[in-house]
Amino acid sequence: MQHKEITEKIIGSAYNVYNKMGYGFLESVYEKCLLIDLRKAGLKAESQQAITVYYENQIVGDFVAEKSCQSCDPVKKRRL
């Protein structure tokens, strides 16, 4: 799947959640709803995923991504 197609699914899922849930809930509620919608859209989605951050091929720290979707190779995410 191309980046444009994945991006369209992610944005579409975000709109679906907002349109169905409205506003006023805690972020954790929206996060769970978004994961459900992303998976329903056929994407492999995970929550609170730990990512090792590299700089010049050396580990400089860890980062917890709130959400990640398919084809996000952890090595490519932030290798500079």
C-alpha positions in Angstrom: 0.0 0.0 0.0 1.3 3.4 -0.9 1.8 6.2 1.6 -1.0 8.3 0.1 -3.5 5.4 0.5 -2.4 4.8 4.1 -2.6 8.6 4.9 -6.1 8.7 3.5 -7.2 5.8 5.6 -5.7 7.3 8.8 -7.3 10.8 8.2 -10.6 9.1 7.3 -10.5 7.1 10.5 -9.8 10.2 12.6 -12.8 12.0 11.0 -15.0 8.9 11.5 -14.1 8.8 15.2 -14.7 12.5 15.7 -18.0 12.4 13.8 -19.3 9.4 15.8 -18.0 10.4 19.2 -18.1 14.2 19.2 -16.0 16.0 21.7 -15.6 15.9 25.5 -14.1 12.5 26.2 -10.7 11.8 27.6 -7.9 11.2 25.1 -7.7 7.6 26.0 -11.2 7.1 24.8 -10.4 8.6 21.4 -7.2 6.6 21.2 -9.1 3.3 21.6 -11.8 4.3 19.2 -9.2 5.3 16.6 -7.4 1.9 16.9 -10.7 0.2 16.3 -11.4 2.3 13.2 -7.9 1.9 11.8 -8.1 -1.9 12.1 -11.5 -1.8 10.6 -10.0 0.1 7.6 -7.6 -2.8 7.2 -4.5 -1.2 8.8 -2.3 -2.9 11.3 -2.4 -0.4 14.2 -0.8 -0.5 17.6 -0.9 1.7 20.7 1.8 2.9 23.0 4.6 1.3 21.0 8.2 1.7 22.1 10.6 2.9 19.4 14.3 3.1 19.7 15.7 6.4 18.4 19.0 6.4 16.5 21.3 9.2 15.5 24.4 8.5 13.4 23.7 4.8 13.9 23.8 5.1 17.7 21.0 4.7 20.1 20.2 8.0 21.7 17.0 7.1 23.5 13.5 5.6 23.5 10.3 7.1 22.5 6.7 5.9 23.0 4.5 6.5 20.0 0.9 6.9 20.9 -0.2 5.1 17.8 1.6 3.5 14.8 0.3 2.0 11.7 1.5 -0.6 9.2 4.5 -0.1 7.0 6.2 2.0 9.6 9.4 0.2 9.8 10.9 0.9 13.2 14.4 1.3 11.7 13.1 3.9 9.2 10.9 5.8 11.7 13.6 8.1 12.9 17.0 7.0 11.6 18.9 10.2 10.7 
